[in-house]
Amino acid sequence: MEKTDKRYGTYVQILKEELIPAMGCTEPIALAYASAKAREVLGAMPEKVLLEVSGSIIKNVKSVIVPNTDGLKGIPAAATAGIVAGKAEKELEVISVVTADEIATMKQFLEEVPIQVKHVDNGLTFEIIVTVYNGDSYAKVRIANYHTNIVLIEKDGEKLLEIPVKGENEEGLADRSLLNMEGIWDFVNSVEIEDIKEVIGRQIEYNTAISEEGLRGNYGANIGSVLLDMEGNNIRTRAKAKAAAGSDARMNGCELPVIINSGSGNQGMTCSLPVIEYAKELKASEEQLYRALVLSNLVAIHQKTGIGRLSAYCGAVCAGAAAGTGIAYLCGGGFEEVTHTVVNALAITSGIVCDGAKASCAAKIASAVDAGILGYNMYIRGQQFYAGDGIVTKGADETIRNVGRLGKEGMKETNEEIIDIMVGGMC
């Protein structure tokens, strides 16, 4: 792919937009970000807070520990962290710097300030509306469709910012419709490393650090450590364990940042850490690792474009299949191996549902990475799933399109049922 090709610049921009740092699970952090912005606009400490959130936000915030809060969990805690200690200009690192006094203030705020949580359904999967009140004054901030997309800022009846929301389109971002497997493969093999070195290098650094912390510490169900203890130290186990350990830490209060993919830290770790581990095992060059990670990241984004940011379809499935492509590349695989790896992996694990962010995400990640590795190993041994086998159809892009349809449209009711199960009377 020539640099003059429109797709070249778009693919570079997609990586820069998607591979950004976030501290903590991204949905609670998005809520903290909106809350920090609302408090900033209000210009005073709120005396009352209203949190209006879509069902998928409730699902992904309810059960996860908010970092830098001394173990606080849930929707009011995430908003409170943003109100008390958030720095809105830091976006998804909004609560990366918090003092002991601020943590004490958070706990006092939760005890003393009325915080109402309301489930809203305005036809958007991803929606957060935070309204904070002090005396006769109020400030409102609305985020829609993706984590940092503030579309409304209002204070005392005056709209300081208003961006029309046209369904679930992601206005302002590079055109993801230009992604396809052939284009991604062409880009992977032609991109100048300097054009992606900073963004990929940061992913390697950040995600490796939190994975190592997950194996050192005691986080959640310690899936990464369990895998190594259960299956030994072979490369396939290490690839799964490193990704799972990052999620162990991140879902359970670790205060290290991650580089996300498609709005998700779990997905960012899943499509990078197994590839990094295989690169070490195979003694790959830095350039080979960077190209393998470009492939894995873009394949993950390609899959999520059709599904959307939040769904009842587990995002780790996409990221695990993507990791399989990066591993295939490092093992010497070409376009055929890469595309069949995706199809095989998706045929194996596409039934995994997303029931919110919590400790069990790490185990789902391990299963998804295992499917990616199996998908590649099937193909190099002359085995594959064929068109007509369930949702599999001819061609990787067409199979990915089917998965998008399943995740976005087919699982809408499933998502509502999961939310209802999780939160009961609230929804």
LINDAPE-V941638 format. One record per pair of residues at least 4 apart in sequence whose ideal C-beta (glycine too) atoms are under 7 Angstrom apart, sorted by sequence separation. I is the first residue (numbers start at 1). J is the second residue. If there is no record, write none. Layout:
<<I	J> <I	J>>
//
This chain:
<<1	5> <6	10> <7	11> <8	12> <9	13> <10	14> <11	15> <12	16> <13	17> <14	18> <15	19> <22	26> <24	28> <25	29> <26	30> <27	31> <28	32> <29	33> <30	34> <31	35> <32	36> <33	37> <34	38> <35	39> <36	40> <37	41> <38	42> <42	46> <53	57> <55	59> <56	60> <57	61> <58	62> <73	77> <75	79> <76	80> <77	81> <78	82> <79	83> <80	84> <81	85> <82	86> <90	94> <98	102> <100	104> <101	105> <102	106> <103	107> <104	108> <105	109> <106	110> <107	111> <108	112> <109	113> <145	149> <154	158> <179	183> <180	184> <181	185> <182	186> <183	187> <184	188> <185	189> <186	190> <187	191> <191	195> <193	197> <196	200> <197	201> <198	202> <199	203> <200	204> <201	205> <202	206> <203	207> <204	208> <205	209> <206	210> <207	211> <208	212> <209	213> <210	214> <211	215> <212	216> <213	217> <218	222> <222	226> <223	227> <224	228> <225	229> <226	230> <227	231> <233	237> <234	238> <235	239> <236	240> <237	241> <238	242> <240	244> <241	245> <242	246> <243	247> <244	248> <245	249> <246	250> <247	251> <248	252> <250	254> <260	264> <264	268> <265	269> <266	270> <267	271> <268	272> <269	273> <272	276> <273	277> <274	278> <275	279> <276	280> <277	281> <278	282> <284	288> <286	290> <287	291> <288	292> <289	293> <290	294> <291	295> <292	296> <293	297> <294	298> <295	299> <296	300> <297	301> <298	302> <299	303> <300	304> <301	305> <303	307> <307	311> <313	317> <315	319> <316	320> <317	321> <318	322> <319	323> <320	324> <322	326> <323	327> <324	328> <325	329> <326	330> <327	331> <329	333> <333	337> <335	339> <336	340> <337	341> <338	342> <339	343> <340	344> <341	345> <342	346> <343	347> <344	348> <345	349> <346	350> <357	361> <360	364> <361	365> <362	366> <363	367> <364	368> <365	369> <366	370> <367	371> <368	372> <369	373> <370	374> <371	375> <372	376> <373	377> <374	378> <375	379> <376	380> <377	381> <379	383> <385	389> <394	398> <395	399> <396	400> <397	401> <398	402> <399	403> <400	404> <401	405> <402	406> <403	407> <404	408> <405	409> <406	410> <407	411> <411	415> <412	416> <413	417> <414	418> <415	419> <416	420> <417	421> <418	422> <419	423> <423	427> <3	8> <24	29> <53	58> <72	77> <81	86> <98	103> <122	127> <133	138> <144	149> <154	159> <155	160> <178	183> <179	184> <191	196> <214	219> <228	233> <232	237> <233	238> <249	254> <260	265> <262	267> <279	284> <284	289> <328	333> <333	338> <378	383> <379	384> <387	392> <393	398> <405	410> <406	411> <1	7> <2	8> <23	29> <65	71> <66	72> <88	94> <90	96> <132	138> <143	149> <154	160> <231	237> <261	267> <307	313> <378	384> <386	392> <387	393> <393	399> <1	8> <22	29> <39	46> <66	73> <87	94> <120	127> <131	138> <132	139> <143	150> <144	151> <152	159> <153	160> <249	256> <258	265> <261	268> <385	392> <387	394> <392	399> <420	427> <65	73> <69	77> <86	94> <143	151> <153	161> <250	258> <260	268> <419	427> <64	73> <86	95> <120	129> <131	140> <141	150> <142	151> <152	161> <215	224> <228	237> <259	268> <279	288> <328	337> <329	338> <393	402> <63	73> <85	95> <142	152> <152	162> <214	224> <215	225> <227	237> <258	268> <261	271> <279	289> <328	338> <66	77> <129	140> <130	141> <141	152> <150	161> <258	269> <304	315> <391	402> <62	74> <66	78> <69	81> <82	94> <140	152> <141	153> <151	163> <246	258> <352	364> <391	403> <61	74> <62	75> <68	81> <82	95> <85	98> <129	142> <227	240> <228	241> <276	289> <279	292> <325	338> <328	341> <61	75> <81	95> <128	142> <140	154> <151	165> <227	241> <304	318> <66	81> <128	143> <139	154> <250	265> <303	318> <352	367> <391	406> <139	155> <325	341> <58	75> <61	78> <85	102> <127	144> <224	241> <227	244> <275	292> <324	341> <325	342> <84	102> <126	144> <138	156> <224	242> <275	293> <300	318> <303	321> <349	367> <126	145> <137	156> <247	266> <300	319> <303	322> <349	368> <124	144> <126	146> <145	165> <224	244> <84	105> <124	145> <144	165> <223	244> <224	245> <272	293> <275	296> <321	342> <324	345> <53	75> <84	106> <247	269> <300	322> <349	371> <145	168> <246	269> <299	322> <348	371> <51	75> <146	170> <224	248> <272	296> <321	345> <81	106> <84	109> <145	170> <223	248> <271	296> <320	345> <321	346> <31	57> <80	106> <83	109> <222	248> <243	269> <271	297> <296	322> <299	325> <345	371> <348	374> <68	95> <243	270> <246	273> <296	323> <345	372> <348	375> <51	79> <67	95> <220	248> <80	109> <219	248> <271	300> <296	325> <320	349> <27	57> <31	61> <49	79> <68	98> <80	110> <215	245> <219	249> <243	273> <295	325> <296	326> <345	375> <211	242> <214	245> <220	251> <242	273> <243	274> <295	326> <341	372> <344	375> <214	246> <217	249> <220	252> <242	274> <317	349> <27	60> <28	61> <70	103> <77	110> <219	252> <267	300> <293	326> <317	350> <27	61> <69	103> <72	106> <76	110> <211	245> <214	248> <240	274> <292	326> <295	329> <341	375> <344	378> <25	60> <211	246> <214	249> <219	254> <239	274> <242	277> <317	352> <341	376> <344	379> <28	64> <79	115> <210	246> <213	249> <261	297> <46	83> <69	106> <292	329> <28	66> <239	277> <262	300> <291	329> <292	330> <314	352> <341	379> <347	385> <25	64> <76	115> <207	246> <210	249> <238	277> <239	278> <261	300> <262	301> <314	353> <315	354> <337	376> <340	379> <210	250> <261	301> <314	354> <344	384> <76	117> <213	254> <312	353> <313	354> <344	385> <350	391> <24	66> <75	117> <235	277> <262	304> <288	330> <312	354> <337	379> <343	385> <347	389> <24	67> <125	168> <213	256> <235	278> <299	342> <311	354> <333	376> <337	380> <347	390> <23	67> <31	75> <35	79> <39	83> <124	168> <210	254> <340	384> <316	361> <320	365> <327	372> <347	392> <32	78> <36	82> <210	256> <235	281> <263	309> <270	316> <284	330> <323	369> <327	373> <31	78> <32	79> <35	82> <36	83> <209	256> <262	309> <31	79> <35	83> <40	88> <210	258> <267	315> <271	319> <275	323> <282	330> <316	364> <320	368> <324	372> <328	376> <32	81> <33	82> <83	132> <266	315> <267	316> <270	319> <274	323> <278	327> <316	365> <319	368> <320	369> <323	372> <324	373> <327	376> <343	392> <28	78> <32	82> <36	86> <266	316> <270	320> <314	364> <321	371> <31	82> <35	86> <36	87> <37	88> <79	130> <206	257> <207	258> <264	315> <267	318> <271	322> <275	326> <279	330> <317	368> <320	371> <321	372> <324	375> <36	88> <206	258> <207	259> <267	319> <271	323> <275	327> <278	330> <316	368> <320	372> <324	376> <33	86> <206	259> <262	315> <270	323> <274	327> <343	396> <346	399> <350	403> <32	86> <321	375> <342	396> <33	88> <92	147> <275	330> <92	148> <203	259> <343	399> <350	406> <91	148> <202	259> <339	396> <346	403> <33	91> <36	94> <211	269> <261	319> <33	92> <33	94> <58	119> <207	268> <353	414> <32	94> <207	269> <211	273> <29	92> <32	95> <355	418> <49	113> <51	115> <55	119> <29	94> <48	113> <51	116> <203	268> <207	272> <353	418> <26	92> <47	113> <48	114> <49	115> <50	116> <51	117> <52	118> <53	119> <54	120> <55	121> <207	273> <356	422> <46	113> <51	118> <53	120> <54	121> <355	422> <50	118> <52	120> <208	276> <56	125> <57	126> <203	272> <22	92> <23	93> <54	124> <56	126> <57	127> <21	92> <22	93> <54	125> <57	128> <20	92> <21	93> <23	95> <54	126> <204	276> <23	96> <54	127> <53	127> <53	128> <52	129> <51	130> <50	131> <49	132> <48	133> <46	132> <47	133> <46	133> <47	134> <46	134> <45	134> <42	132> <44	134> <200	290> <203	293> <38	130> <42	134> <39	132> <197	290> <200	293> <313	406> <34	128> <38	132> <193	287> <196	290> <200	294> <306	400> <313	407> <35	130> <42	137> <266	361> <270	365> <274	369> <306	401> <34	130> <307	403> <311	407> <31	128> <42	139> <193	290> <303	400> <306	403> <307	404> <311	408> <30	128> <41	139> <196	294> <270	368> <302	400> <306	404> <313	411> <266	365> <270	369> <312	411> <41	141> <303	403> <307	407> <308	408> <311	411> <38	139> <307	408> <38	140> <306	408> <312	414> <38	141> <188	291> <191	294> <312	415> <37	141> <311	415> <188	294> <251	357> <312	418> <34	141> <188	295> <251	358> <252	359> <251	359> <34	143> <251	361> <184	295> <251	362> <41	153> <30	143> <37	150> <41	155> <184	298> <247	361> <248	362> <33	148> <184	299> <247	362> <147	263> <30	147> <146	263> <184	302> <244	362> <247	365> <179	298> <244	363> <26	147> <244	365> <179	301> <243	365> <244	366> <179	302> <176	301> <179	305> <240	366> <243	369> <176	305> <240	369> <239	369> <240	370> <239	373> <236	373> <221	359> <224	362> <220	359> <223	362> <227	366> <168	308> <223	363> <221	362> <220	362> <223	366> <185	335> <185	338> <17	173> <17	174> <181	339> <14	174> <13	174> <96	257> <14	176> <146	309> <10	174> <93	257> <10	175> <10	178> <7	178> <7	183> <11	187> <8	187> <7	187> <19	199> <15	196> <71	253> <12	195> <16	199> <125	308> <126	309> <12	196> <15	199> <19	203> <126	310> <1	186> <21	206> <125	310> <1	187> <67	253> <64	251> <65	252> <67	254> <68	255> <65	253> <67	255> <1	190> <181	396> <181	397> <180	397> <25	250> <25	251> <23	255> <23	257> <26	260> <22	257> <21	257> <22	258> <26	263> <21	259> <22	260> <26	264> <20	259> <26	265> <19	259> <20	260> <25	265> <19	261> <18	261> <22	265> <18	262> <60	310> <56	310> <19	297> <15	297> <18	301> <11	298> <14	301> <63	356> <64	357> <62	356> <63	357> <64	358> <63	358> <60	356> <59	356> <60	357> <119	426> <119	427> <117	426> <27	357> <25	357> <56	415> <59	418> <55	415> <59	419> <62	422> <55	416> <58	419> <62	423> <59	422> <55	419> <58	423> <58	427> <55	427>>
//
